[in-house]
Amino acid sequence: MDENKFEQDLILQNYTSCLNLFRASIDGLREPELGFSRNQDEWTIREIIHHVTDGDNIWKICIQRALGEGEQPFHLKWYWESDQVRWSHLWEYSSRDIETSLALLEANRNHTVELLRKIPGSLSRTIKIEWSSGDQQEVNIEWVLEMQTSHIEGHIDEIRIIREEGNF
């Protein structure tokens, strides 16, 4: 097997396999337990699920732009104008059902992987990201996938800690 193909497959496998880990991190939780957090100032498990899904959905657009017309910088000025807590309130993270978000997360990840597998050299395609500071950074799709994989893994750890502290 070609080394680049092997590396691409591994990255895509990590990107999708963390979905199973994410689902496993919430497996067996009852409705009231989804409302637990480490403390009052941190997100609940339910809010984490919606945050991960919405973030994944937003960054999927970056990937699609890099595969298409990626000449203009990708930015999230509209999103970065507010902090994440405000978005969680505006998008009703605390009261929404998690199953729809989990289905969207899974569908988006599977759709993205299928798309990337069909386009030769897709993981090396680049796009400039314009950060909230105004700085620009050129990244490739591999970087976006690894960032999103890392993001979900961090939240899996957060859920694990909440569960350990809550004894459930």
DSSP file with accessible surface (Angstrom, degrees, kcal/mol):
  #  RESIDUE AA STRUCTURE BP1 BP2  ACC     N-H-->O    O-->H-N    N-H-->O    O-->H-N    TCO  KAPPA ALPHA  PHI   PSI    X-CA   Y-CA   Z-CA
    1    1 A M              0   0  164      0, 0.0     2,-0.0     0, 0.0     5,-0.0   0.000 360.0 360.0 360.0 137.2    0.0    0.0    0.0
    2    2 A D     >  -     0   0  102      1,-0.1     4,-2.6     4,-0.0     5,-0.2  -0.332 360.0-130.1 -59.2 135.7    1.3    3.5   -0.9
    3    3 A E  H  > S+     0   0  152      1,-0.2     4,-2.5     2,-0.2     5,-0.2   0.896 108.0  50.2 -60.4 -41.1    2.5    5.3    2.3
    4    4 A N  H  > S+     0   0  117      2,-0.2     4,-2.6     1,-0.2    -1,-0.2   0.903 111.3  48.7 -63.9 -40.2    0.5    8.4    1.5
    5    5 A K  H  > S+     0   0   97      2,-0.2     4,-2.8     1,-0.2    -2,-0.2   0.911 111.1  50.5 -65.2 -41.1   -2.7    6.3    1.0
    6    6 A F  H  X S+     0   0  121     -4,-2.6     4,-2.2     2,-0.2    -2,-0.2   0.934 112.3  46.5 -61.3 -46.2   -2.0    4.5    4.3
    7    7 A E  H  X S+     0   0   80     -4,-2.5     4,-2.4     2,-0.2    -2,-0.2   0.920 112.8  50.0 -63.5 -43.1   -1.5    7.9    6.1
    8    8 A Q  H  X S+     0   0   37     -4,-2.6     4,-2.7     1,-0.2     5,-0.2   0.936 110.8  49.5 -60.8 -46.1   -4.7    9.3    4.5
    9    9 A D  H  X S+     0   0   31     -4,-2.8     4,-2.6     1,-0.2    -1,-0.2   0.892 110.4  50.8 -60.9 -39.6   -6.7    6.2    5.6
   10   10 A L  H  X S+     0   0   75     -4,-2.2     4,-2.6     2,-0.2    -1,-0.2   0.924 111.1  47.5 -65.0 -43.9   -5.4    6.4    9.1
   11   11 A I  H  X S+     0   0   12     -4,-2.4     4,-2.3     2,-0.2    -2,-0.2   0.931 115.0  45.7 -62.7 -45.8   -6.4   10.1    9.4
   12   12 A L  H  X S+     0   0    0     -4,-2.7     4,-1.9     2,-0.2     5,-0.2   0.886 111.8  52.3 -66.6 -36.8   -9.8    9.4    8.0
   13   13 A Q  H  X S+     0   0  109     -4,-2.6     4,-3.3    -5,-0.2     5,-0.2   0.927 110.9  46.9 -64.8 -43.7  -10.2    6.4   10.2
   14   14 A N  H  X S+     0   0   72     -4,-2.6     4,-1.5     1,-0.2    -2,-0.2   0.896 109.1  55.8 -62.3 -40.4   -9.3    8.5   13.3
   15   15 A Y  H  < S+     0   0    2     -4,-2.3    -1,-0.2    -5,-0.2    -2,-0.2   0.872 119.2  31.1 -61.2 -38.7  -11.7   11.2   12.2
   16   16 A T  H >X S+     0   0   33     -4,-1.9     3,-1.6     2,-0.1     4,-0.5   0.832 112.0  61.2 -90.9 -33.9  -14.6    8.7   12.0
   17   17 A S  H >X S+     0   0   39     -4,-3.3     4,-1.4     1,-0.3     3,-0.8   0.802  91.3  68.3 -67.9 -24.8  -13.7    6.3   14.8
   18   18 A C  H 3X S+     0   0    1     -4,-1.5     4,-2.5     1,-0.3    -1,-0.3   0.744  87.8  69.4 -66.9 -15.6  -13.8    9.0   17.4
   19   19 A L  H <> S+     0   0   15     -3,-1.6     4,-2.8     2,-0.2    -1,-0.3   0.915  98.6  48.5 -62.5 -43.0  -17.6    9.0   16.7
   20   20 A N  H <X S+     0   0  121     -3,-0.8     4,-2.6    -4,-0.5    -2,-0.2   0.901 112.1  48.6 -63.3 -40.6  -17.8    5.6   18.4
   21   21 A L  H  X S+     0   0   96     -4,-1.4     4,-1.9     2,-0.2    -2,-0.2   0.882 110.9  50.9 -65.5 -39.0  -15.7    6.9   21.3
   22   22 A F  H  X S+     0   0    1     -4,-2.5     4,-0.8     2,-0.2    -2,-0.2   0.949 112.7  45.3 -63.9 -48.5  -18.0    9.9   21.6
   23   23 A R  H >X S+     0   0   86     -4,-2.8     3,-1.0     1,-0.2     4,-0.7   0.909 112.1  52.5 -61.0 -42.0  -21.1    7.8   21.6
   24   24 A A  H >< S+     0   0   62     -4,-2.6     3,-0.6     1,-0.2    -1,-0.2   0.855 100.7  62.3 -63.0 -32.5  -19.5    5.4   24.1
   25   25 A S  H 3< S+     0   0   16     -4,-1.9    -1,-0.2     1,-0.2    -2,-0.2   0.748 114.1  33.5 -66.5 -21.7  -18.7    8.3   26.4
   26   26 A I  H X< S+     0   0   15     -3,-1.0     3,-2.0    -4,-0.8    -1,-0.2   0.395  87.5 133.2-112.1   1.9  -22.5    9.0   26.8
   27   27 A D  T << S+     0   0  122     -4,-0.7     3,-0.1    -3,-0.6    -3,-0.1  -0.257  74.7  12.5 -58.3 133.4  -23.7    5.5   26.6
   28   28 A G  T 3  S+     0   0   57      1,-0.3    -1,-0.3   140,-0.0     2,-0.2   0.406  88.1 143.9  83.0  -1.7  -26.2    4.6   29.3
   29   29 A L    <   -     0   0   26     -3,-2.0    -1,-0.3   139,-0.1     2,-0.2  -0.508  40.8-142.0 -72.3 137.7  -26.8    8.2   30.4
   30   30 A R    >>  -     0   0  163     -2,-0.2     4,-1.1    -3,-0.1     3,-0.7  -0.554  31.2 -96.2 -92.3 163.6  -30.3    9.0   31.4
   31   31 A E  G >4 S+     0   0  108      1,-0.3     3,-0.9     2,-0.2     4,-0.5   0.879 122.4  49.9 -48.5 -49.5  -32.0   12.3   30.6
   32   32 A P  G >4 S+     0   0   93      0, 0.0     3,-1.4     0, 0.0    -1,-0.3   0.878 105.2  58.5 -62.9 -32.4  -31.2   13.9   34.0
   33   33 A E  G X4 S+     0   0   15     -3,-0.7     3,-1.7     1,-0.3    12,-0.3   0.768  91.7  68.3 -69.0 -24.3  -27.6   13.0   33.8
   34   34 A L  G << S+     0   0    7     -4,-1.1    12,-2.8    -3,-0.9    13,-0.4   0.729  94.0  60.8 -64.4 -19.5  -27.2   14.9   30.5
   35   35 A G  G <  S+     0   0   43     -3,-1.4    -1,-0.3    -4,-0.5     2,-0.2   0.411  82.8 108.5 -88.7   3.9  -27.7   18.0   32.6
   36   36 A F    <   +     0   0   92     -3,-1.7     9,-1.7    -4,-0.1     2,-0.3  -0.532  39.8 169.8 -83.8 147.1  -24.6   17.4   34.7
   37   37 A S        -     0   0   36      7,-0.2     7,-0.2    -2,-0.2     3,-0.1  -0.885  48.2-104.0-140.9 173.5  -21.5   19.5   34.4
   38   38 A R  S    S-     0   0  106      5,-0.4     2,-0.3    -2,-0.3     6,-0.1   0.862  99.1 -18.3 -69.9 -37.3  -18.3   19.8   36.5
   39   39 A N  S >  S-     0   0   70      4,-0.1     3,-1.9     3,-0.0    -1,-0.2  -0.959  79.1 -84.8-158.5 176.0  -19.6   23.1   37.9
   40   40 A Q  T 3  S+     0   0  193     -2,-0.3     4,-0.1     1,-0.3    -2,-0.0   0.738 121.6  54.2 -59.7 -27.8  -22.1   25.8   37.3
   41   41 A D  T 3  S+     0   0  150      2,-0.1     2,-0.3    -4,-0.0    -1,-0.3   0.376  99.2  74.6 -91.7   2.9  -19.8   27.7   34.9
   42   42 A E  S <  S-     0   0   65     -3,-1.9    -3,-0.0     1,-0.1     2,-0.0  -0.807  88.5 -91.1-116.6 160.8  -19.1   24.8   32.6
   43   43 A W        -     0   0   34     -2,-0.3    -5,-0.4     1,-0.1    -4,-0.1  -0.310  35.8-122.9 -68.4 151.1  -21.2   23.1   30.0
   44   44 A T     >  -     0   0   22     -7,-0.2     4,-2.5     1,-0.1    -7,-0.2  -0.345  32.3-102.1 -80.6 169.0  -23.4   20.2   30.7
   45   45 A I  H  > S+     0   0    0     -9,-1.7     4,-2.2   -12,-0.3   -10,-0.2   0.924 125.0  52.7 -59.0 -42.9  -23.0   16.9   28.8
   46   46 A R  H  > S+     0   0   19    -12,-2.8     4,-1.9     1,-0.2    -1,-0.2   0.930 109.7  47.9 -58.6 -45.2  -26.0   17.8   26.7
   47   47 A E  H  > S+     0   0   22    -13,-0.4     4,-2.6     1,-0.2    -1,-0.2   0.881 108.6  54.5 -66.4 -35.9  -24.4   21.2   25.8
   48   48 A I  H  X S+     0   0    0     -4,-2.5     4,-2.8     2,-0.2     5,-0.2   0.923 106.2  52.6 -62.0 -43.8  -21.1   19.6   24.9
   49   49 A I  H  X S+     0   0    0     -4,-2.2     4,-2.1     1,-0.2    -2,-0.2   0.938 112.8  43.2 -58.8 -47.1  -22.9   17.2   22.5
   50   50 A H  H  X S+     0   0    0     -4,-1.9     4,-2.9     2,-0.2     5,-0.3   0.906 113.1  52.8 -68.0 -38.5  -24.5   20.1   20.7
   51   51 A H  H  X S+     0   0    9     -4,-2.6     4,-2.6     2,-0.2     5,-0.2   0.930 110.0  47.7 -61.0 -47.1  -21.3   22.2   20.7
   52   52 A V  H  X S+     0   0    0     -4,-2.8     4,-2.4     1,-0.2    -1,-0.2   0.936 114.3  47.1 -60.5 -45.6  -19.3   19.4   19.1
   53   53 A T  H  X S+     0   0    0     -4,-2.1     4,-2.4    -5,-0.2    -2,-0.2   0.938 113.8  45.8 -63.7 -47.8  -21.9   18.8   16.5
   54   54 A D  H  X S+     0   0   21     -4,-2.9     4,-2.3     1,-0.2    -1,-0.2   0.911 113.4  49.8 -65.6 -39.6  -22.4   22.5   15.6
   55   55 A G  H  X S+     0   0    8     -4,-2.6     4,-2.6    -5,-0.3     5,-0.2   0.924 111.0  49.4 -62.9 -43.0  -18.6   23.0   15.5
   56   56 A D  H  X S+     0   0    1     -4,-2.4     4,-1.5    -5,-0.2    -2,-0.2   0.910 110.2  51.5 -61.2 -41.3  -18.2   20.0   13.2
   57   57 A N  H  X S+     0   0   61     -4,-2.4     4,-0.9     2,-0.2    -1,-0.2   0.908 110.8  48.1 -63.2 -41.8  -20.9   21.3   10.9
   58   58 A I  H >X S+     0   0   14     -4,-2.3     4,-0.8     1,-0.2     3,-0.8   0.932 111.7  48.4 -66.0 -45.6  -19.2   24.7   10.7
   59   59 A W  H 3X S+     0   0   27     -4,-2.6     4,-1.9     1,-0.2    -1,-0.2   0.745  98.3  69.2 -72.7 -18.8  -15.8   23.3    9.9
   60   60 A K  H 3X S+     0   0   20     -4,-1.5     4,-2.5     1,-0.2    -1,-0.2   0.890  95.0  56.8 -62.6 -34.7  -17.2   21.0    7.3
   61   61 A I  H <X S+     0   0   88     -4,-0.9     4,-2.7    -3,-0.8    -1,-0.2   0.898 103.0  53.8 -62.7 -39.0  -17.8   24.2    5.2
   62   62 A C  H  X S+     0   0    0     -4,-0.8     4,-2.4     2,-0.2    -1,-0.2   0.929 108.7  48.9 -60.1 -44.8  -14.1   25.0    5.5
   63   63 A I  H  X S+     0   0    2     -4,-1.9     4,-1.7     1,-0.2    -2,-0.2   0.933 111.7  48.4 -61.6 -45.3  -13.3   21.5    4.1
   64   64 A Q  H  X S+     0   0   80     -4,-2.5     4,-1.1     1,-0.2    -1,-0.2   0.894 110.3  51.7 -64.3 -38.9  -15.8   22.0    1.2
   65   65 A R  H  < S+     0   0   73     -4,-2.7     3,-0.5     1,-0.2    -1,-0.2   0.911 108.0  51.8 -63.3 -40.1  -14.4   25.4    0.5
   66   66 A A  H  < S+     0   0    8     -4,-2.4     4,-0.3     1,-0.2    -1,-0.2   0.843 110.6  49.0 -65.6 -31.0  -10.8   24.0    0.3
   67   67 A L  H  < S+     0   0   23     -4,-1.7    -1,-0.2    -5,-0.2    -2,-0.2   0.686 127.2  20.5 -80.0 -18.4  -12.0   21.3   -2.1
   68   68 A G  S  < S-     0   0   44     -4,-1.1     2,-1.4    -3,-0.5    -3,-0.1   0.367 132.2  -7.3-114.0-113.3  -13.7   23.9   -4.3
   69   69 A E        +     0   0  144      1,-0.2     3,-0.4    -5,-0.1    -3,-0.1  -0.641  69.3 154.3 -93.7  78.5  -13.2   27.6   -4.5
   70   70 A G        +     0   0   15     -2,-1.4    58,-0.6    -4,-0.3    -1,-0.2   0.115  36.5 104.5 -96.1  22.3  -10.8   28.1   -1.7
   71   71 A E        +     0   0  136     56,-0.1    -1,-0.2    -6,-0.1     3,-0.1   0.887  69.3  67.5 -71.9 -38.7   -9.0   31.2   -2.9
   72   72 A Q  S    S-     0   0  138     -3,-0.4    56,-0.2     1,-0.1     0, 0.0  -0.615 100.9 -97.7 -80.7 143.6  -10.7   33.6   -0.5
   73   73 A P        -     0   0   27      0, 0.0     2,-0.4     0, 0.0    56,-0.2  -0.272  32.4-126.2 -60.7 142.5   -9.9   33.1    3.2
   74   74 A F  E     +a  129   0A   7     54,-3.5    56,-3.3    -4,-0.1     2,-0.3  -0.759  39.5 170.4 -85.8 131.9  -12.3   31.1    5.3
   75   75 A H  E     -a  130   0A  75     -2,-0.4     3,-0.1    54,-0.2    56,-0.1  -0.972  38.1-154.8-142.5 160.2  -13.5   33.0    8.3
   76   76 A L    >>  +     0   0    4     54,-0.6     4,-3.2    -2,-0.3     3,-0.6  -0.243  42.6 141.5-124.8  41.4  -16.0   32.7   11.0
   77   77 A K  H 3> S+     0   0   98      1,-0.3     4,-1.1     2,-0.2    -1,-0.1   0.894  73.7  53.3 -53.2 -43.4  -16.4   36.3   11.9
   78   78 A W  H 34 S+     0   0  113      1,-0.2    -1,-0.3     2,-0.2     4,-0.2   0.878 115.0  41.3 -60.2 -36.3  -20.1   35.9   12.4
   79   79 A Y  H X4 S+     0   0   13     -3,-0.6     3,-1.2     1,-0.2    -2,-0.2   0.892 113.1  51.3 -79.1 -41.3  -19.5   33.1   14.8
   80   80 A W  H 3< S+     0   0   68     -4,-3.2    -1,-0.2     1,-0.3    -2,-0.2   0.586  88.6  82.2 -75.9  -9.3  -16.6   34.7   16.6
   81   81 A E  T 3< S+     0   0  154     -4,-1.1     2,-0.3    -5,-0.3    -1,-0.3   0.743 100.4  38.3 -65.3 -22.4  -18.5   37.9   17.2
   82   82 A S  S <  S-     0   0   25     -3,-1.2     2,-0.1    -4,-0.2     0, 0.0  -0.913  93.8-108.7-123.1 156.2  -20.1   36.1   20.2
   83   83 A D     >  -     0   0  105     -2,-0.3     4,-1.8     1,-0.1     3,-0.3  -0.379  34.7-106.5 -80.7 165.9  -18.6   33.8   22.7
   84   84 A Q  H  > S+     0   0   74      1,-0.2     4,-2.2     2,-0.2     5,-0.1   0.813 117.6  59.1 -64.5 -31.0  -19.5   30.1   22.7
   85   85 A V  H  > S+     0   0   68      2,-0.2     4,-1.7     1,-0.2    -1,-0.2   0.920 104.8  50.5 -64.7 -41.1  -21.7   30.4   25.8
   86   86 A R  H  > S+     0   0  127     -3,-0.3     4,-3.0     1,-0.2     5,-0.2   0.926 109.6  50.3 -62.4 -43.5  -23.9   32.9   24.0
   87   87 A W  H  X S+     0   0   30     -4,-1.8     4,-2.8     1,-0.2    -1,-0.2   0.903 106.2  56.2 -61.1 -39.0  -24.3   30.7   21.0
   88   88 A S  H  <>S+     0   0    3     -4,-2.2     5,-2.8     1,-0.2     6,-0.4   0.877 111.8  43.2 -62.9 -33.4  -25.2   27.8   23.3
   89   89 A H  H ><5S+     0   0  111     -4,-1.7     3,-1.4     3,-0.2    -2,-0.2   0.925 114.5  48.8 -74.8 -45.0  -28.0   30.0   24.7
   90   90 A L  H 3<5S+     0   0   86     -4,-3.0    -2,-0.2     1,-0.3    -3,-0.2   0.845 116.0  43.8 -62.7 -34.9  -29.1   31.3   21.3
   91   91 A W  T 3<5S-     0   0   73     -4,-2.8    -1,-0.3    -5,-0.2    -2,-0.2   0.230 110.5-122.3 -97.8  12.1  -29.2   27.7   19.9
   92   92 A E  T X>5 +     0   0  101     -3,-1.4     4,-1.3    -5,-0.1     3,-1.2   0.831  47.4 165.0  55.9  43.8  -30.9   26.2   22.9
   93   93 A Y  T 34< +     0   0    1     -5,-2.8     3,-0.2     1,-0.2   -43,-0.1   0.852  69.7  58.4 -57.7 -35.9  -28.2   23.7   23.8
   94   94 A S  T 34 S+     0   0   66     -6,-0.4    -1,-0.2     1,-0.2   -47,-0.1   0.702 115.0  32.3 -73.4 -16.6  -29.6   23.1   27.2
   95   95 A S  T <4 S+     0   0   78     -3,-1.2    -1,-0.2     2,-0.1    -2,-0.2   0.511  92.8 103.7-119.0  -5.2  -33.1   22.0   26.1
   96   96 A R  S  < S-     0   0   78     -4,-1.3     2,-0.1    -3,-0.2   -46,-0.1  -0.485  74.5-107.5 -83.1 151.5  -32.6   20.3   22.8
   97   97 A D     >  -     0   0   88     -2,-0.2     4,-0.6     1,-0.1     3,-0.1  -0.445  21.4-143.4 -70.1 144.0  -32.7   16.5   22.3
   98   98 A I  H  > S+     0   0   15      1,-0.2     4,-2.7     2,-0.2     5,-0.2   0.753  85.8  74.6 -83.8 -23.6  -29.3   15.0   21.6
   99   99 A E  H  > S+     0   0   95      1,-0.2     4,-2.4     2,-0.2     5,-0.2   0.879  94.8  50.4 -63.1 -37.9  -30.2   12.3   19.1
  100  100 A T  H  > S+     0   0  106      1,-0.2     4,-2.3     2,-0.2    -1,-0.2   0.928 112.9  47.0 -65.2 -42.3  -30.7   14.7   16.2
  101  101 A S  H  X S+     0   0    4     -4,-0.6     4,-2.8     2,-0.2    -2,-0.2   0.913 111.7  50.1 -65.0 -43.3  -27.3   16.3   16.9
  102  102 A L  H  X S+     0   0    4     -4,-2.7     4,-2.4     2,-0.2    -1,-0.2   0.904 110.8  50.1 -62.6 -38.5  -25.6   12.9   17.2
  103  103 A A  H  X S+     0   0   54     -4,-2.4     4,-2.7    -5,-0.2    -2,-0.2   0.909 111.9  48.0 -65.6 -40.5  -27.2   11.8   13.9
  104  104 A L  H  X S+     0   0   64     -4,-2.3     4,-3.2     2,-0.2     5,-0.3   0.928 110.5  51.4 -65.6 -43.5  -26.0   15.0   12.2
  105  105 A L  H  X S+     0   0    2     -4,-2.8     4,-2.4     1,-0.2     5,-0.2   0.941 113.6  44.1 -58.2 -47.6  -22.5   14.6   13.6
  106  106 A E  H  X S+     0   0   83     -4,-2.4     4,-2.6     2,-0.2     5,-0.2   0.927 115.0  48.3 -64.4 -44.9  -22.4   11.0   12.2
  107  107 A A  H  X S+     0   0   55     -4,-2.7     4,-2.8     1,-0.2     5,-0.2   0.925 112.6  48.9 -62.9 -44.4  -23.9   12.0    8.9
  108  108 A N  H  X S+     0   0   14     -4,-3.2     4,-2.6     2,-0.2    -1,-0.2   0.921 112.9  46.6 -62.5 -44.3  -21.5   14.9    8.4
  109  109 A R  H  X S+     0   0    0     -4,-2.4     4,-2.4    -5,-0.3    -2,-0.2   0.937 115.2  45.7 -65.5 -44.9  -18.4   12.9    9.3
  110  110 A N  H  X S+     0   0   78     -4,-2.6     4,-2.4    -5,-0.2    -2,-0.2   0.908 114.0  49.3 -64.7 -40.3  -19.4   10.0    7.0
  111  111 A H  H  X S+     0   0   84     -4,-2.8     4,-2.4    -5,-0.2    -2,-0.2   0.923 111.4  49.5 -63.5 -43.6  -20.3   12.4    4.2
  112  112 A T  H  X S+     0   0    1     -4,-2.6     4,-2.9    -5,-0.2     5,-0.2   0.929 111.3  48.6 -62.7 -45.6  -17.0   14.2    4.6
  113  113 A V  H  X S+     0   0   13     -4,-2.4     4,-2.5     2,-0.2     5,-0.2   0.926 111.0  50.2 -63.1 -43.8  -15.0   11.0    4.5
  114  114 A E  H  X S+     0   0  119     -4,-2.4     4,-1.3     1,-0.2    -1,-0.2   0.939 112.6  47.6 -59.5 -44.8  -16.8    9.8    1.4
  115  115 A L  H  X S+     0   0   52     -4,-2.4     4,-1.0     1,-0.2     3,-0.5   0.939 112.7  48.0 -61.0 -47.1  -16.1   13.1   -0.3
  116  116 A L  H  < S+     0   0    0     -4,-2.9     6,-0.4     1,-0.2     3,-0.3   0.850 108.2  54.6 -67.2 -32.8  -12.4   13.1    0.6
  117  117 A R  H  < S+     0   0  116     -4,-2.5    -1,-0.2     1,-0.2    -2,-0.2   0.806 107.5  51.6 -69.3 -27.8  -11.9    9.5   -0.5
  118  118 A K  H  < S+     0   0  159     -4,-1.3    -1,-0.2    -3,-0.5    -2,-0.2   0.724  98.9  71.1 -81.2 -22.5  -13.3   10.3   -4.0
  119  119 A I  S >< S-     0   0   38     -4,-1.0     3,-1.7    -3,-0.3     4,-0.2  -0.856  85.4-128.3-104.3 112.7  -11.0   13.3   -4.6
  120  120 A P  T 3  S+     0   0  115      0, 0.0    -2,-0.1     0, 0.0    -3,-0.1  -0.289  91.0   6.3 -58.4 135.7   -7.4   12.5   -5.2
  121  121 A G  T >  S+     0   0   40     -4,-0.1     3,-1.1     1,-0.1     4,-0.5   0.662  84.8 145.1  69.5  17.9   -5.0   14.4   -3.0
  122  122 A S  G X   +     0   0    0     -3,-1.7     3,-1.4    -6,-0.4    19,-0.4   0.853  61.5  58.7 -61.0 -37.5   -7.8   15.9   -1.0
  123  123 A L  G 3  S+     0   0    9      1,-0.3    19,-2.4    -4,-0.2    20,-0.3   0.752 104.5  51.8 -68.9 -20.0   -6.1   16.0    2.4
  124  124 A S  G <  S+     0   0   83     -3,-1.1    -1,-0.3    17,-0.2    -2,-0.2   0.535  80.9 115.8 -93.4  -4.6   -3.3   18.2    1.0
  125  125 A R    <   -     0   0   97     -3,-1.4    16,-1.9    -4,-0.5     2,-0.3  -0.379  56.8-146.1 -62.5 143.2   -5.7   20.8   -0.4
  126  126 A T  E     + B   0 140A  64     14,-0.2     2,-0.3   -60,-0.2    14,-0.2  -0.746  23.5 178.4-118.1 160.7   -5.2   24.1    1.3
  127  127 A I  E     - B   0 139A   5     12,-2.5    12,-2.8    -2,-0.3     2,-0.5  -0.969  30.3-118.5-151.6 148.7   -7.2   27.1    2.4
  128  128 A K  E     - B   0 138A  92    -58,-0.6   -54,-3.5    -2,-0.3     2,-0.5  -0.803  25.2-153.7 -89.1 132.3   -6.4   30.3    4.3
  129  129 A I  E     -aB  74 137A   0      8,-3.1     8,-2.2    -2,-0.5     2,-0.7  -0.909   3.5-150.1-104.8 129.8   -8.2   30.7    7.6
  130  130 A E  E     -aB  75 136A  37    -56,-3.3   -54,-0.6    -2,-0.5     6,-0.2  -0.910  20.4-150.7 -99.4 113.0   -8.7   34.2    8.8
  131  131 A W    >   -     0   0   68      4,-3.0     3,-2.4    -2,-0.7   -54,-0.1  -0.265  30.8 -98.1 -79.3 168.9   -8.8   34.1   12.6
  132  132 A S  T 3  S+     0   0   95      1,-0.3    -1,-0.1     2,-0.1    -2,-0.0   0.790 124.1  60.9 -60.2 -24.7  -10.7   36.4   14.9
  133  133 A S  T 3  S-     0   0   82      2,-0.1    -1,-0.3     1,-0.1     3,-0.1   0.617 118.4-112.0 -74.7 -13.4   -7.4   38.4   15.4
  134  134 A G  S <  S+     0   0   39     -3,-2.4    -2,-0.1     1,-0.4    -1,-0.1   0.207  76.3 132.8  96.4 -14.9   -7.3   39.1   11.6
  135  135 A D        -     0   0  112     -5,-0.1    -4,-3.0     1,-0.0    -1,-0.4  -0.396  47.6-142.1 -66.7 147.2   -4.2   36.9   11.2
  136  136 A Q  E     -B  130   0A  97     -6,-0.2     2,-0.4    -3,-0.1    -6,-0.2  -0.897  16.2-173.6-113.8 145.8   -4.3   34.4    8.3
  137  137 A Q  E     -B  129   0A  79     -8,-2.2    -8,-3.1    -2,-0.4     2,-0.5  -0.996  19.6-137.7-138.5 127.8   -3.0   30.9    8.4
  138  138 A E  E     +B  128   0A 117     -2,-0.4     2,-0.3   -10,-0.3   -10,-0.2  -0.765  34.2 169.7 -86.3 126.2   -2.8   28.5    5.4
  139  139 A V  E     -B  127   0A   7    -12,-2.8   -12,-2.5    -2,-0.5     2,-0.2  -0.910  26.7-129.7-130.9 160.1   -3.8   25.0    6.5
  140  140 A N  E  >  -B  126   0A  52     -2,-0.3     4,-1.6   -14,-0.2     3,-0.4  -0.640  32.9-104.6-104.9 170.0   -4.6   21.8    4.6
  141  141 A I  H  > S+     0   0    2    -16,-1.9     4,-2.8   -19,-0.4     5,-0.2   0.867 119.8  62.2 -62.4 -34.8   -7.6   19.6    5.0
  142  142 A E  H  > S+     0   0   45    -19,-2.4     4,-2.6     1,-0.2    -1,-0.2   0.925 102.8  50.8 -55.7 -43.0   -5.5   17.1    7.0
  143  143 A W  H  > S+     0   0   80     -3,-0.4     4,-2.5   -20,-0.3    -1,-0.2   0.915 109.7  49.6 -61.1 -43.9   -5.0   19.9    9.6
  144  144 A V  H  X S+     0   0    1     -4,-1.6     4,-2.6     2,-0.2     5,-0.2   0.930 111.7  48.6 -62.7 -44.1   -8.7   20.6    9.8
  145  145 A L  H  X S+     0   0    0     -4,-2.8     4,-2.4     1,-0.2    -2,-0.2   0.919 113.2  46.6 -62.4 -44.2   -9.5   16.9   10.3
  146  146 A E  H  X S+     0   0   92     -4,-2.6     4,-2.6    -5,-0.2    -1,-0.2   0.885 111.6  51.8 -67.1 -36.2   -6.9   16.5   13.0
  147  147 A M  H  X S+     0   0   47     -4,-2.5     4,-2.3    -5,-0.2    -2,-0.2   0.938 112.4  45.4 -64.1 -43.8   -8.1   19.6   14.7
  148  148 A Q  H  X S+     0   0    5     -4,-2.6     4,-2.1     2,-0.2    -2,-0.2   0.864 112.7  50.8 -70.1 -33.8  -11.7   18.3   14.7
  149  149 A T  H  X S+     0   0   11     -4,-2.4     4,-2.3    -5,-0.2    -2,-0.2   0.941 112.2  47.0 -65.8 -46.4  -10.6   14.9   15.9
  150  150 A S  H  X S+     0   0   75     -4,-2.6     4,-2.3     1,-0.2    -2,-0.2   0.888 109.4  55.6 -61.1 -39.8   -8.6   16.5   18.7
  151  151 A H  H  X S+     0   0   51     -4,-2.3     4,-1.7     2,-0.2    -1,-0.2   0.942 109.9  43.7 -60.4 -49.0  -11.6   18.7   19.6
  152  152 A I  H  X S+     0   0    0     -4,-2.1     4,-2.1     1,-0.2    -1,-0.2   0.903 111.6  54.6 -67.2 -36.9  -14.0   15.7   20.0
  153  153 A E  H  X S+     0   0   83     -4,-2.3     4,-2.1     1,-0.2    -1,-0.2   0.898 105.9  52.8 -63.5 -38.5  -11.3   13.8   22.0
  154  154 A G  H  X S+     0   0   40     -4,-2.3     4,-1.8     1,-0.2    -1,-0.2   0.901 110.5  46.8 -62.2 -39.8  -11.0   16.7   24.4
  155  155 A H  H  X S+     0   0   25     -4,-1.7     4,-2.5     2,-0.2    -1,-0.2   0.818 106.1  58.3 -74.6 -28.5  -14.7   16.7   25.0
  156  156 A I  H  X S+     0   0   25     -4,-2.1     4,-2.5     2,-0.2    -2,-0.2   0.935 107.8  47.9 -61.8 -43.6  -14.8   12.9   25.4
  157  157 A D  H  X S+     0   0   83     -4,-2.1     4,-2.3     2,-0.2    -2,-0.2   0.903 110.0  52.3 -62.1 -41.2  -12.3   13.4   28.3
  158  158 A E  H  X S+     0   0   41     -4,-1.8     4,-2.3     1,-0.2    -2,-0.2   0.924 110.1  47.7 -61.7 -43.8  -14.5   16.2   29.7
  159  159 A I  H  X S+     0   0    0     -4,-2.5     4,-2.8     2,-0.2     5,-0.2   0.913 109.2  54.4 -64.1 -41.4  -17.5   13.9   29.7
  160  160 A R  H  X S+     0   0  107     -4,-2.5     4,-2.6     1,-0.2    -2,-0.2   0.931 109.3  47.6 -57.7 -44.7  -15.5   11.1   31.3
  161  161 A I  H  X S+     0   0   43     -4,-2.3     4,-2.9     2,-0.2     5,-0.2   0.926 110.8  50.9 -64.8 -43.1  -14.5   13.5   34.2
  162  162 A I  H  X S+     0   0    4     -4,-2.3     4,-2.1     1,-0.2    -1,-0.2   0.929 112.4  47.6 -59.5 -44.6  -18.1   14.7   34.6
  163  163 A R  H  X>S+     0   0   49     -4,-2.8     5,-2.1     2,-0.2     4,-0.7   0.905 112.3  48.7 -64.8 -41.8  -19.3   11.0   34.8
  164  164 A E  H ><5S+     0   0  115     -4,-2.6     3,-0.7     1,-0.2    -2,-0.2   0.933 113.4  46.5 -63.3 -44.7  -16.5   10.1   37.3
  165  165 A E  H 3<5S+     0   0  112     -4,-2.9    -1,-0.2     1,-0.2    -2,-0.2   0.820 116.9  44.6 -68.2 -31.1  -17.3   13.1   39.5
  166  166 A G  H 3<5S-     0   0   30     -4,-2.1    -1,-0.2    -5,-0.2    -2,-0.2   0.458 106.8-128.1 -89.2  -5.4  -21.1   12.3   39.3
  167  167 A N  T <<5       0   0  155     -4,-0.7    -3,-0.2    -3,-0.7    -4,-0.1   0.895 360.0 360.0  59.9  43.3  -20.6    8.6   39.8
  168  168 A F      <       0   0   48     -5,-2.1    -1,-0.2    -6,-0.1    -2,-0.1  -0.961 360.0 360.0-139.9 360.0  -22.6    7.5   36.8
